């Protein structure tokens, strides 16, 4: 095995010498950059096969420079990509690899191949994720910018989603909302309503996770103006989540987050939605508070049977403070207006104002006339006590066994 590697290294050195010869300039000869680039690339592959990775990277860089001089920008970018792969996979140098990916992206842009340029930036982002999240985010955002600038954003859906997942995973909610809005614009232009509504629901979830319930409500109201969103399942889920936040009901929120359409979202956003915990710091003052709850600390009550966010009965029925004498409000400042006099007979409830009502007179019996007895077909036989049958007679007629004999 060592002999094979040594042979490959010897071949690589020969290729390097041939490539250097073709880059020299003399009185009667110009540099042949095409031939030199081919030899450099062969040398790079031989160095890689011989496990001399640093020399392989250097050979790829020289091959890229030769291809640039030969006005072959696409091949120059591909050579840098190969060198970056060696840096990342064999040398374990992600920063150096990301820099080479970025240079390759610039070459692909000059060659008018934006898809490949964005792909290089995505590779650079993946290389930088373990060591620098900010750099990785910059790579991803620049890749999205390339697609948008070249009017190829409809092909960048996966790039947008990878960017959003990284931002959500690192709790960069503001930037994630910005990228989601950009993705939503792309989906709206493509008339992909199903994906568009999922993106809108994701925005509401991220705002709730960021603790900005007010902004989440504003976004939801704005999205309700979009054609078809109000009738969608995503709208129902977002409305239920906002109601749960308004009432401080964690159980109701968990039920909304467990719905099927939340599982249809991207993994990071679905996981984020199911890990949101409602706390008093995140709840606005518009929730329904029960001041008479345990300890009098203003615990939030369960939604009423009228539906989420529609209190009816129970704790929502009446949260007003009452004094010990009746149903008057404490410190309400309300005063009974003076009664007004109206012409004509007073209504029943005003006849005895200011005086005691008449007391009923007991001990005087007033006989009421009995109604006439019905005659004809309406007449019914009148029952008499002597006509009633005894229990023994009924048992004899029905054949039922006699009851137990009472003890003497």
C-alpha positions as CSV (number, residue, x, y, z in Angstrom):
1,X,0.0,0.0,0.0
2,X,2.8,2.4,0.8
3,X,4.5,1.6,-2.5
4,X,1.3,2.4,-4.4
5,X,1.0,5.8,-2.6
6,X,4.6,6.5,-3.3
7,X,4.1,5.8,-7.0
8,X,1.1,8.1,-7.1
9,X,3.1,10.9,-5.5
10,X,5.9,10.5,-8.1
11,X,3.2,10.8,-10.8
12,X,1.9,13.9,-9.2
13,X,5.3,15.5,-9.1
14,X,5.8,14.8,-12.8
15,X,2.4,16.4,-13.6
16,X,3.4,19.4,-11.6
17,X,6.6,19.8,-13.6
18,X,4.7,19.5,-16.9
19,X,2.2,22.1,-15.8
20,X,4.9,24.5,-14.7
21,X,6.6,24.2,-18.1
22,X,3.3,25.2,-19.9
23,X,3.0,28.3,-17.7
24,X,6.5,29.6,-18.7
25,X,6.8,32.4,-21.3
26,X,9.7,32.7,-23.8
27,X,10.6,34.6,-26.9
28,X,8.9,32.1,-29.2
29,X,6.3,30.6,-26.9
30,X,3.3,31.8,-24.9
31,X,1.9,30.1,-21.8
32,X,-0.6,27.4,-22.6
33,X,-3.0,27.8,-19.8
34,X,-5.3,25.1,-20.9
35,X,-2.6,22.4,-20.9
36,X,-1.2,23.7,-17.7
37,X,-4.6,23.5,-16.0
38,X,-5.1,19.9,-17.1
39,X,-1.7,18.9,-15.7
40,X,-2.4,20.7,-12.4
41,X,-5.7,19.0,-12.0
42,X,-4.1,15.6,-12.7
43,X,-1.4,16.4,-10.1
44,X,-4.1,17.3,-7.6
45,X,-5.9,14.1,-8.0
46,X,-2.7,12.1,-7.7
47,X,-1.7,13.9,-4.6
48,X,-5.1,13.2,-3.1
49,X,-4.9,9.5,-4.0
50,X,-1.4,9.4,-2.4
51,X,-2.9,11.0,0.8
52,X,-0.8,14.2,0.4
53,X,-3.8,16.4,1.0
54,X,-2.1,19.8,1.5
55,X,-0.2,19.4,-1.9
56,X,-3.5,18.3,-3.5
57,X,-5.2,21.6,-2.3
58,X,-2.3,23.6,-3.6
59,X,-2.5,21.9,-7.0
60,X,-6.3,22.6,-7.2
61,X,-5.7,26.2,-6.5
62,X,-3.0,26.4,-9.3
63,X,-5.4,24.6,-11.6
64,X,-8.1,27.2,-10.9
65,X,-5.7,30.1,-11.6
66,X,-4.6,28.5,-14.9
67,X,-8.3,28.1,-15.9
68,X,-9.0,31.8,-15.1
69,X,-6.1,32.8,-17.4
70,X,-7.6,30.5,-20.0
71,X,-11.0,32.3,-19.6
72,X,-12.7,29.1,-18.4
73,X,-14.4,30.5,-15.3
74,X,-16.7,27.5,-14.8
75,X,-13.9,25.1,-14.7
76,X,-11.9,27.4,-12.4
77,X,-14.8,27.4,-10.0
78,X,-15.1,23.7,-10.1
79,X,-11.4,23.3,-9.3
80,X,-11.8,25.5,-6.2
81,X,-14.8,23.5,-5.2
82,X,-12.7,20.3,-5.3
83,X,-10.0,21.9,-3.3
84,X,-12.5,23.0,-0.7
85,X,-13.8,19.5,-0.4
86,X,-10.3,18.2,0.4
87,X,-9.9,20.9,3.0
88,X,-13.2,20.1,4.7
89,X,-13.2,16.3,4.5
90,X,-9.5,15.4,4.7
91,X,-7.8,18.3,6.4
92,X,-10.6,19.3,8.8
93,X,-10.2,23.0,7.9
94,X,-13.8,24.3,7.6
95,X,-12.8,28.0,7.6
96,X,-10.4,27.5,4.8
97,X,-12.9,25.4,2.9
98,X,-15.7,28.1,3.4
99,X,-13.3,30.7,2.0
100,X,-12.6,28.6,-1.1
101,X,-16.4,27.9,-1.6
102,X,-17.0,31.6,-1.5
103,X,-14.3,32.3,-4.2
104,X,-15.8,29.5,-6.3
105,X,-19.2,31.1,-5.9
106,X,-17.8,34.4,-7.2
107,X,-16.4,32.6,-10.3
108,X,-19.8,31.0,-11.0
109,X,-21.5,34.4,-10.7
110,X,-19.1,35.8,-13.3
111,X,-19.8,32.7,-15.5
112,X,-23.6,33.5,-15.3
113,X,-24.4,30.3,-13.4
114,X,-26.2,31.6,-10.3
115,X,-27.5,28.2,-9.2
116,X,-24.0,26.8,-8.9
117,X,-23.0,30.0,-7.1
118,X,-25.7,29.7,-4.5
119,X,-24.9,26.0,-4.1
120,X,-21.3,26.9,-3.2
121,X,-22.5,29.4,-0.6
122,X,-24.7,26.7,0.9
123,X,-21.7,24.4,1.2
124,X,-19.8,27.1,2.9
125,X,-22.7,27.6,5.3
126,X,-22.7,23.9,6.2
127,X,-19.0,24.0,6.8
128,X,-19.3,27.0,9.1
129,X,-22.3,25.9,11.1
130,X,-20.3,24.0,13.8
131,X,-17.9,26.8,14.5
132,X,-19.6,30.1,13.6
133,X,-23.4,30.4,13.4
134,X,-23.2,34.1,12.3
135,X,-21.0,33.2,9.4
136,X,-23.2,30.3,8.4
137,X,-26.2,32.6,8.5
138,X,-24.4,35.1,6.2
139,X,-23.6,32.4,3.7
140,X,-27.2,31.2,3.7
141,X,-28.7,34.7,3.3
142,X,-26.3,35.5,0.5
143,X,-27.4,32.4,-1.3
144,X,-31.0,33.5,-1.0
145,X,-30.0,36.9,-2.3
146,X,-28.4,35.4,-5.4
147,X,-31.6,33.5,-6.2
148,X,-33.7,36.6,-5.8
149,X,-31.4,38.9,-7.7
150,X,-31.3,36.5,-10.6
151,X,-35.2,36.1,-10.5
152,X,-34.9,32.4,-9.7
153,X,-36.3,32.5,-6.2
154,X,-38.9,29.8,-7.0
155,X,-35.9,27.4,-7.1
156,X,-34.7,28.5,-3.7
157,X,-37.4,27.0,-1.5
158,X,-35.0,24.5,0.0
159,X,-32.4,27.1,0.6
160,X,-34.9,29.3,2.4
161,X,-36.0,26.5,4.6
162,X,-32.5,25.5,5.5
163,X,-31.8,29.1,6.4
164,X,-35.0,29.3,8.5
165,X,-34.2,26.1,10.3
166,X,-30.7,27.3,11.3
167,X,-32.1,30.6,12.5
168,X,-34.9,29.0,14.6
169,X,-32.5,26.4,16.0
170,X,-30.3,29.3,17.3
171,X,-33.3,31.4,18.4
172,X,-32.7,34.2,15.9
173,X,-36.4,34.9,15.6
174,X,-36.3,38.3,14.1
175,X,-34.1,37.2,11.2
176,X,-36.2,34.1,10.8
177,X,-39.4,36.1,10.5
178,X,-37.7,38.2,7.8
179,X,-36.7,35.2,5.8
180,X,-40.2,33.6,6.2
181,X,-41.8,36.8,4.8
182,X,-39.5,36.6,1.8
183,X,-40.3,32.9,1.3
184,X,-44.0,33.8,1.6
185,X,-43.7,36.4,-1.1
186,X,-42.2,33.8,-3.4
187,X,-44.9,31.2,-2.6
188,X,-47.6,33.9,-3.1
189,X,-46.3,34.7,-6.6
190,X,-46.2,31.0,-7.4
191,X,-49.9,30.7,-6.3
192,X,-48.8,27.9,-3.9
193,X,-51.5,28.6,-1.3
194,X,-50.9,25.5,0.8
195,X,-47.2,26.2,1.3
196,X,-48.0,29.9,1.7
197,X,-50.5,29.4,4.6
198,X,-48.0,27.1,6.3
199,X,-45.4,29.9,6.1
200,X,-47.9,32.4,7.6
201,X,-48.6,30.0,10.5
202,X,-44.9,29.6,11.1
203,X,-44.6,33.4,11.4
204,X,-47.2,33.5,14.1
205,X,-45.6,30.7,16.0
206,X,-42.2,32.4,15.9
207,X,-43.6,35.6,17.2
208,X,-45.2,33.7,20.1
209,X,-42.0,31.9,20.8
210,X,-40.2,35.3,20.9
211,X,-42.6,36.4,23.6
212,X,-44.3,39.1,21.4
213,X,-47.9,38.2,21.6
214,X,-49.0,41.6,20.4
215,X,-47.0,41.4,17.2
216,X,-48.2,37.9,16.7
217,X,-51.8,39.2,16.9
218,X,-51.0,42.0,14.5
219,X,-49.5,39.6,12.0
220,X,-52.5,37.3,12.3
221,X,-54.9,40.2,11.6
222,X,-52.8,41.2,8.6
223,X,-52.8,37.6,7.3
224,X,-56.6,37.4,7.6
225,X,-56.8,39.9,4.7
226,X,-55.2,37.4,2.4
227,X,-57.6,35.5,0.2
228,X,-58.5,32.1,1.5
229,X,-56.4,32.2,4.7
230,X,-59.3,32.7,7.1
231,X,-60.9,29.5,5.9
232,X,-57.7,27.4,6.1
233,X,-56.7,25.0,8.9
234,X,-53.6,27.0,9.5
235,X,-55.7,30.0,10.4
236,X,-57.7,28.0,12.9
237,X,-54.5,26.8,14.5
238,X,-53.1,30.3,14.7
239,X,-56.4,31.6,16.2
240,X,-56.5,28.9,18.8
241,X,-52.9,29.6,19.8
242,X,-53.5,33.3,20.2
243,X,-56.7,32.6,22.3
244,X,-54.7,30.3,24.5
245,X,-52.1,33.0,25.1
246,X,-54.9,35.6,25.7
247,X,-56.4,33.4,28.4
248,X,-53.1,32.0,29.8
249,X,-54.3,28.4,29.1
250,X,-51.3,26.1,28.7
251,X,-53.5,23.0,28.2
252,X,-55.5,24.6,25.4
253,X,-52.3,25.8,23.7
254,X,-50.9,22.3,23.9
255,X,-54.0,21.0,22.2
256,X,-53.6,23.5,19.4
257,X,-49.9,22.8,19.0
258,X,-50.6,19.0,18.8
259,X,-52.9,19.4,15.8
260,X,-52.0,17.7,12.6
261,X,-51.3,20.8,10.6
262,X,-48.5,21.9,13.0
263,X,-46.8,18.6,12.2
264,X,-46.9,19.5,8.5
265,X,-44.5,22.4,9.2
266,X,-40.7,22.3,9.1
267,X,-39.3,20.1,11.8
268,X,-37.6,23.0,13.7
269,X,-40.8,25.1,13.7
270,X,-43.0,22.2,14.7
271,X,-40.6,21.4,17.6
272,X,-40.6,25.1,18.6
273,X,-44.4,25.3,18.6
274,X,-44.7,22.3,20.9
275,X,-42.1,23.6,23.3
276,X,-43.6,27.0,23.9
277,X,-44.6,27.6,27.5
278,X,-47.0,30.4,28.4
279,X,-45.8,32.5,31.3
280,X,-47.2,35.6,32.9
281,X,-44.4,37.6,31.4
282,X,-45.6,36.7,27.9
283,X,-49.3,37.5,28.4
284,X,-50.7,40.8,27.5
285,X,-53.2,42.7,29.7
286,X,-56.1,41.7,27.4
287,X,-56.5,38.2,29.0
288,X,-59.4,37.3,31.2
289,X,-58.1,37.2,34.8
290,X,-59.9,35.7,37.7
291,X,-58.9,37.9,40.7
292,X,-60.7,35.5,43.2
293,X,-58.5,32.6,42.2
294,X,-56.3,30.7,44.6
295,X,-54.3,33.1,46.6
296,X,-55.9,36.0,44.8
297,X,-52.9,36.2,42.4
298,X,-54.9,36.6,39.2
299,X,-54.8,33.2,37.7
300,X,-56.2,32.8,34.3
301,X,-59.4,30.8,33.9
302,X,-60.3,28.1,31.4
303,X,-62.2,29.1,28.2
304,X,-65.9,28.7,28.4
305,X,-68.1,26.3,26.5
306,X,-68.9,29.0,24.0
307,X,-65.6,28.2,22.2
308,X,-62.0,29.3,22.6
309,X,-61.8,32.9,23.6
310,X,-65.6,33.1,24.2
311,X,-66.1,33.0,28.0
312,X,-69.5,31.8,29.1
313,X,-70.4,30.9,32.6
314,X,-68.0,29.7,35.3
315,X,-65.1,31.9,36.1
316,X,-65.7,34.2,33.2
317,X,-69.4,34.9,34.2
318,X,-68.7,37.6,36.8
319,X,-65.3,38.8,38.0
320,X,-66.6,41.9,39.7
321,X,-65.9,42.6,43.4
322,X,-68.9,42.8,45.6
323,X,-69.3,44.0,49.2
324,X,-70.9,42.0,52.0
325,X,-74.3,43.7,51.7
326,X,-75.3,42.7,48.2
327,X,-74.3,43.2,44.6
328,X,-73.1,46.8,44.7
329,X,-69.7,47.5,43.1
330,X,-66.9,48.7,45.4
331,X,-65.4,52.0,44.6
332,X,-67.1,52.1,41.3
333,X,-68.2,55.8,41.6
334,X,-71.6,55.0,40.2
335,X,-74.6,56.9,41.6
336,X,-78.3,56.1,41.2
337,X,-79.9,58.9,39.0
338,X,-83.0,60.7,40.5
339,X,-86.3,59.2,39.6
340,X,-88.4,61.2,37.1
341,X,-92.1,61.8,37.3
342,X,-94.3,60.9,34.4
343,X,-97.9,62.0,33.8
344,X,-100.7,59.4,34.1
345,X,-101.0,56.4,36.4
346,X,-97.8,55.2,37.9
347,X,-96.4,51.8,36.7
348,X,-96.8,48.9,39.1
349,X,-93.2,49.1,40.4
350,X,-93.7,52.8,41.3
351,X,-97.1,52.6,43.0
352,X,-95.7,52.1,46.5
353,X,-92.5,54.2,46.3
354,X,-91.9,55.9,49.7
355,X,-94.6,53.9,51.6
356,X,-95.0,50.4,52.9
357,X,-96.9,48.1,50.6
358,X,-100.3,46.8,51.8
359,X,-100.1,43.8,54.0
360,X,-102.3,40.8,53.4
361,X,-105.2,40.3,55.9
362,X,-105.2,36.9,57.5
363,X,-108.1,35.2,59.2
364,X,-110.7,36.2,56.6
365,X,-111.8,33.4,54.3
366,X,-113.4,34.2,51.0
367,X,-115.2,31.3,49.4
368,X,-114.7,30.9,45.7
369,X,-117.5,29.5,43.6
370,X,-116.9,25.9,42.5
371,X,-116.7,25.4,38.7
372,X,-119.8,23.6,37.3
373,X,-119.5,19.9,36.9
374,X,-119.0,18.7,33.3
375,X,-122.0,17.0,31.7
376,X,-122.6,14.9,28.7
377,X,-119.7,13.2,27.0
378,X,-117.2,15.2,29.2
379,X,-118.7,13.7,32.4
380,X,-116.5,11.2,34.3
381,X,-117.6,8.8,37.0
382,X,-116.7,10.1,40.5
383,X,-114.4,7.9,42.5
384,X,-115.7,6.7,46.0
385,X,-113.6,5.2,48.7
386,X,-115.8,2.1,49.0
387,X,-115.1,1.3,45.3
388,X,-111.4,0.9,45.8
389,X,-110.0,-2.7,45.7
390,X,-107.8,-4.1,48.4
391,X,-104.3,-5.4,47.9
392,X,-105.5,-9.0,48.2
393,X,-108.1,-8.5,45.5
394,X,-105.4,-7.2,43.1
395,X,-103.2,-10.1,43.8
396,X,-106.0,-12.5,43.1
397,X,-106.8,-10.9,39.8
398,X,-103.2,-10.6,38.6
399,X,-102.0,-14.0,40.0
400,X,-99.1,-12.4,41.8
401,X,-97.8,-14.3,44.9
402,X,-98.9,-13.1,48.2
403,X,-96.6,-10.9,50.2
404,X,-94.8,-12.0,53.3
405,X,-96.9,-12.5,56.4
406,X,-96.1,-9.8,58.9
407,X,-94.7,-11.0,62.2
408,X,-97.1,-10.9,65.1
